[in-house]
């Protein structure tokens, strides 16, 4: 992960990661004590606001079967941005929920099968 220097006084209005990367933006809404995180394709600075494009939030199903829920575009006041990073696009970023659930179910079946095999081997010893 590479930190992105963000400022509402930036010379360029574009906040774009390099090819094959996405932005991870942590922000603190004014009405909450904790920070939220959103992942997006890029951002555009307009006045003192940051418009984030194609945003997603990560959810957790089962390790490698994680996926992201698409939430669309969003605009934040620039002063709410806590930090921003650029990271290589992870596999879960474009994964759909139904694909993640199928992967988790397949892993569960595999774990049960391995358990059955190990039990059978232990019984023969």
Residue, then its C-alpha position, 0 to 999 in steps of 0.5 A: x500500500x502506498x500513501x496518497x498525499x491528499x489536500x483540498x488545495x491540490x494542484x490537480x483535481x484528479x486523485x487517480x491510482x496507477x493502472x491495476x490499483x484502487x484507492x482506499x479512503x478512510x474518512x470520518x463523518x462529522x456526526x460519528x466518532x469512528x472512521x469509515x473506509x471505502x474503496x474506489x476507482x478514482x477521485x475528483x476534487x471539486x472545490x473543497x469536496x472529493x467526489x469518489x467514483x465507483x465506490x465499494x465496501x468490503x465484506x467478509x464471507x470466509x477469507x479468500x471468498x471475500x467480496x465487495x458491495x458496490x455502493x456507487x459514487x459518493x461525495x465527501x467534504x475534503x476535511x473529512x478525509x483522514x487518509x488515502x492509500x493506493x493499493x493493487x486491486x485485490x481479487x475481492x474488489x470485483x467479486x460478486x456476492x453470489x460467487x463469494x458464497x459459492x466459493x465459501x460453500x465449496x471450501x466448506x464441502x472440501x473441509x468436510x471431505x478432508x475431515x472424513x478422509x482423515x477420520x477414515x485413515x485414523x480408524x485404520x491405524 
